[in-house]
Amino acid sequence: MTILCVRFQLPPMYEAALPGLLGLLEDFTPVVEALPPDGALADLRGAERYFGRSAVELASVIRVRALARYGVDCAIGAGPGPTLARVALRDARPGVTCAVPEDPEGIAAFLAGRPVSALPGVGTATARTLGEYGLDTLGLVAAAPLSTLQRLIGAKAARELRERASGLDRGRVVPNAVSRSLTAERAFGIDELDPGRHRRALLSAAEELGGRLRAVEKICRTLTLTVRYADRSSTTRSRTLKEPTAHSPALTEVAYGMYEVLGLQRARVRALALRAEGLAPAGQASHQLTFDPVDEKVRRIEEVADRARAKFGPRAVMPGTLAA
């Protein structure tokens, strides 16, 4: 048992605490991969030998330290590889580490009855396709002829899925891996016609994305808007930003621009989602200088608001439109 998958019980939009919590894991191993907004993978192969404890025992120490230092509990899955650890996390709960057996027979038994969608990376469409042919559990997928799987989902995907369903985990923990995207979605309780409510949802989503990006010290190059309608159809638009940013007002302006182009005056909207893509370290950001003192003032207020939210919670500071 060498890999831990940890999910910290953080409130939404509270990623500012994640770097400190990752530091707890780095006290035991330098091989830590962040899984924003609230998780991480840790490879404890060296730590087990150094501390003379198993990964499950070290998980208990990590949990106690997270509670003592940050008041944050966590759920932890443990396994011989990162994929198996992430599957184990689905059954973990605060206070109890779920561990996958290390022997091949135990791994096969652990996976056999689980749905295909329990494997990370298996989407709804793939799970539905396999389910239509009776291959709705990992045990059935592992036992199915490879040629059958290849006809259903393609040659490469079939080989990878069959290996993972059989318990063969070739994944590895990549330290400091850069997240490719962050998403914020706003669903309406009923299908919404009011453009004002649409814009308010976009403002809320852009504020969340900006806060999350700044918390993990990232900027985004592209913003994508997805609108889901009452008839289950959807429209997606993407726009490359003039300059990569994590500045919430800039993200909001771009989101509003994409929304206006769609012309949704009488559309019945079920949900809106914004996705920040092309993430890069904030240190690589460039900002066009301006003689407008208001812009600099807004950015300074944003920094103060981020510190307040990190200390008192995500709703401590918000635009007046959202507080109404």
C-alpha positions in Angstrom: 0.0 0.0 0.0 1.9 3.0 -1.2 -0.5 5.7 -2.6 -2.9 7.9 -0.7 -5.7 9.8 -2.3 -6.8 12.5 0.1 -10.0 14.7 -0.1 -10.1 17.5 2.4 -13.5 18.4 3.7 -13.3 22.1 2.5 -16.3 24.4 1.9 -16.9 25.4 -1.7 -14.6 28.2 -3.0 -12.1 27.6 -0.1 -9.1 26.5 -2.1 -7.0 29.1 -0.4 -6.4 26.6 2.4 -5.3 23.9 0.0 -1.6 24.9 -0.3 -1.2 24.7 3.5 -2.9 21.3 3.6 -0.7 20.0 0.9 2.2 21.0 3.1 1.0 18.4 5.6 1.5 15.7 3.0 4.9 17.1 2.0 6.0 16.6 5.6 6.0 12.9 4.7 6.9 12.8 1.0 7.9 15.3 -1.8 5.9 13.3 -4.3 2.5 15.1 -3.9 0.1 15.8 -6.8 -2.6 18.4 -6.1 -6.1 17.6 -7.3 -7.9 21.0 -7.0 -10.2 22.1 -5.5 -9.9 19.9 -2.4 -7.7 16.8 -3.0 -4.3 15.4 -3.5 -2.3 12.2 -4.3 0.7 11.3 -2.3 3.3 8.5 -3.0 4.5 7.2 0.3 6.9 4.5 -0.9 9.9 6.2 0.7 7.9 7.4 3.7 6.9 3.9 4.7 10.5 2.8 5.1 11.6 6.1 6.6 8.9 6.3 9.3 8.6 2.6 9.8 4.8 2.8 9.4 2.4 1.7 6.7 0.6 4.1 4.4 -2.7 3.5 6.3 -1.0 4.3 9.6 0.5 7.5 8.1 -3.0 8.4 6.8 -4.2 8.5 10.4 -1.4 10.9 11.4 -2.2 13.2 8.4 -5.8 13.3 9.4 -5.0 14.2 13.0 -2.6 17.0 11.9 -5.2 18.4 9.4 -7.7 18.6 12.2 -5.3 20.1 14.8 -3.7 22.7 12.5 -6.6 23.7 10.2 -9.8 22.3 11.8 -10.3 20.3 8.5 -11.2 16.6 8.4 -10.4 14.5 5.4 -11.4 11.2 3.6 -8.6 9.0 2.5 -8.3 6.1 0.1 -5.2 3.9 -0.1 -4.0 1.6 -2.8 -1.0 0.1 -4.6 -1.5 2.7 -7.4 -3.1 6.1 -7.9 -6.1 4.8 -9.8 -6.9 2.2 -7.1 -6.4 4.8 -4.4 -8.9 7.1 -6.1 -11.4 4.2 -6.4 -11.0 3.5 -2.7 -11.7 7.1 -1.9 -15.2 6.7 -3.1 -15.9 4.4 -0.1 -13.8 6.4 2.4 -15.4 8.7 5.0 -13.9 11.1 7.6 -12.2 9.1 10.3 -11.9 5.8 8.3 -9.3 5.1 5.6 -10.5 2.7 2.8 -7.6 0.5 1.7 -7.4 -1.7 -1.4 -5.9 -5.1 -0.8 -2.3 -5.5 -2.2 -2.6 -9.0 -3.6 -3.9 -9.5 -7.1 -6.8 -11.7 -5.9 -7.8 -9.1 -3.3 -7.6 -6.3 -5.9 -9.8 -8.2 -8.3 -12.4 -8.9 -5.6 -12.4 -5.3 -4.5 -13.1 -4.0 -8.1 -15.4 -6.8 -9.3 -18.8 -5.5 -8.1 -18.2 -1.8 -8.7 -19.8 0.1 -11.6 -17.7 0.9 -14.6 -18.1 4.6 -13.8 -16.1 4.1 -10.5 -12.9 4.2 -12.5 -11.5 7.7 -12.9 -11.7 8.9 -16.5 -14.6 6.7 -17.5 -17.3 9.1 -18.6 -21.1 8.8 -18.7 -21.2 7.9 -22.5 -18.7 5.1 -22.2 -20.4 3.7 -19.1 -23.8 3.8 -20.9 -22.4 2.1 -24.0 -21.0 -0.7 -22.0 -24.1 -1.0 -19.9 -26.3 -1.5 -23.0 -24.4 -4.7 -23.6 -24.5 -5.9 -20.0 -21.0 -4.8 -19.1 -22.0 -2.6 -16.2 -19.4 -3.7 -13.6 -15.6 -3.8 -13.6 -15.6 -7.5 -13.0 -17.6 -8.1 -16.2 -15.4 -5.8 -18.1 -12.3 -7.5 -16.9 -13.7 -10.9 -18.0 -15.0 -9.7 -21.4 -13.0 -10.6 -24.6 -10.8 -7.7 -25.6 -12.2 -7.9 -29.1 -15.7 -7.2 -27.8 -14.6 -4.1 -25.9 -12.6 -2.9 -28.9 -15.7 -3.0 -31.1 -17.7 -1.0 -28.5 -15.3 1.7 -27.4 -12.2 1.5 -29.7 -8.9 -0.3 -29.6 -6.8 1.9 -27.3 -9.6 2.8 -24.9 -10.6 -0.9 -24.6 -7.0 -2.0 -23.8 -6.6 0.6 -21.1 -10.1 0.0 -19.6 -9.6 -3.8 -19.4 -6.2 -3.4 -17.8 -7.5 -1.0 -15.1 -10.7 -3.1 -14.5 -8.4 -6.0 -13.9 -6.5 -4.0 -11.3 -3.4 -3.2 -13.4 -2.5 0.3 -12.3 0.2 1.9 -14.5 -0.4 5.4 -13.2 2.0 7.5 -11.2 1.9 10.5 -9.0 3.2 13.6 -10.8 4.5 16.2 -8.3 3.2 19.8 -8.9 1.1 18.8 -11.9 -0.7 21.7 -13.4 -4.5 21.5 -13.5 -5.7 21.9 -17.1 -9.0 23.6 -16.2 -11.3 24.7 -13.5 -15.1 24.8 -13.8 -17.9 26.6 -12.0 -21.5 25.7 -12.7 -24.7 27.3 -11.7 -27.9 25.3 -12.0 -31.4 26.9 -11.7 -34.1 25.3 -9.5 -36.5 25.7 -12.4 -35.9 26.5 -16.1 -35.0 30.2 -16.1 -36.2 32.7 -18.6 -35.0 35.9 -16.9 -31.8 37.3 -18.5 -31.1 39.2 -15.3 -30.9 35.9 -13.4 -28.7 34.5 -16.1 -26.3 37.4 -15.7 -26.3 37.1 -12.0 -25.4 33.4 -12.3 -22.6 34.2 -14.6 -21.3 36.9 -12.2 -21.3 34.3 -9.4 -19.5 31.7 -11.5 -16.9 34.2 -12.7 -16.3 35.4 -9.1 -15.8 31.7 -8.0 -13.4 31.0 -10.8 -11.4 34.1 -10.2 -11.1 33.3 -6.5 -10.1 29.6 -7.1 -7.5 30.6 -9.7 -5.9 33.1 -7.4 -6.0 30.7 -4.5 -3.9 28.2 -6.5 -1.8 31.0 -8.1 -2.9 30.3 -11.6 -4.1 32.4 -14.6 -6.2 31.2 -17.5 -5.9 31.9 -21.2 -9.3 30.8 -22.4 -12.8 31.0 -21.0 -15.6 28.7 -22.1 -19.3 29.2 -21.6 -21.8 26.3 -21.7 -25.5 26.9 -21.6 -27.8 24.0 -21.0 -31.5 24.3 -22.0 -34.8 22.8 -20.8 -34.8 20.4 -23.8 -31.4 19.0 -22.6 -29.6 20.6 -25.6 -26.7 22.9 -25.0 -24.6 25.6 -26.6 -20.8 26.1 -26.0 -18.8 29.2 -26.8 -15.1 29.8 -26.1 -13.0 33.0 -26.1 -9.3 33.5 -25.8 -8.6 36.4 -23.3 -6.7 39.5 -24.5 -4.2 38.7 -21.7 -4.2 35.7 -19.3 -5.7 36.6 -16.0 -7.3 35.5 -12.8 -9.0 38.9 -12.3 -12.7 38.4 -11.6 -14.0 41.5 -13.3 -12.1 40.6 -16.5 -13.5 37.1 -16.4 -17.0 38.5 -15.8 -16.7 40.9 -18.8 -15.8 38.1 -21.1 -18.5 35.8 -19.8 -21.1 38.6 -20.3 -19.8 39.1 -23.9 -20.2 35.5 -24.8 -23.7 35.4 -23.3 -24.9 38.5 -25.2 -23.7 37.1 -28.5 -26.0 34.0 -28.0 -29.1 36.2 -27.9 -31.0 34.2 -25.3 -33.9 36.6 -24.7 -36.6 33.9 -24.4 -34.5 30.8 -23.9 -35.4 28.5 -21.0 -32.1 27.9 -19.4 -31.5 25.0 -17.0 -27.8 25.6 -16.1 -24.8 27.8 -17.0 -21.2 26.7 -16.6 -17.9 28.6 -17.0 -14.6 26.8 -17.6 -11.2 28.4 -17.2 -8.7 26.6 -19.6 -5.1 27.0 -20.5 -3.9 27.4 -16.9 -0.4 28.7 -16.2 1.5 29.9 -13.1 0.4 33.4 -12.0 4.1 34.4 -12.2 3.9 34.2 -16.0 1.1 36.8 -16.1 1.5 40.1 -17.9 -0.8 43.0 -17.2 -1.2 46.0 -19.5 -0.4 49.1 -17.5 -3.1 51.8 -17.4 -3.3 55.4 -16.2 -6.8 54.7 -14.8 -6.5 54.6 -11.0 -9.7 52.8 -10.6 -8.3 49.6 -12.1 -5.4 49.5 -9.6 -7.8 50.2 -6.8 -10.1 47.3 -7.9 -7.2 44.9 -7.9 -6.1 45.9 -4.5 -9.6 45.5 -3.1 -9.7 42.1 -4.7 -6.5 41.1 -2.8 -8.0 42.2 0.5 -11.3 40.4 -0.3 -9.4 37.2 -1.0 -7.7 37.4 2.4 -11.0 37.9 4.1 -12.6 35.0 2.3 -9.7 32.7 3.2 -10.1 33.6 6.8 -13.8 33.9 7.3 -15.3 31.8 4.4 -16.4 32.3 0.8 -19.4 34.5 1.6 -17.5 37.0 3.7 -17.0 39.3 0.8 -19.1 39.3 -2.4 -20.5 41.7 -5.0 -23.6 43.6 -3.8 -25.7 42.0 -6.7 -25.1 38.5 -5.3 -25.8 39.5 -1.7 -29.2 40.8 -2.5 
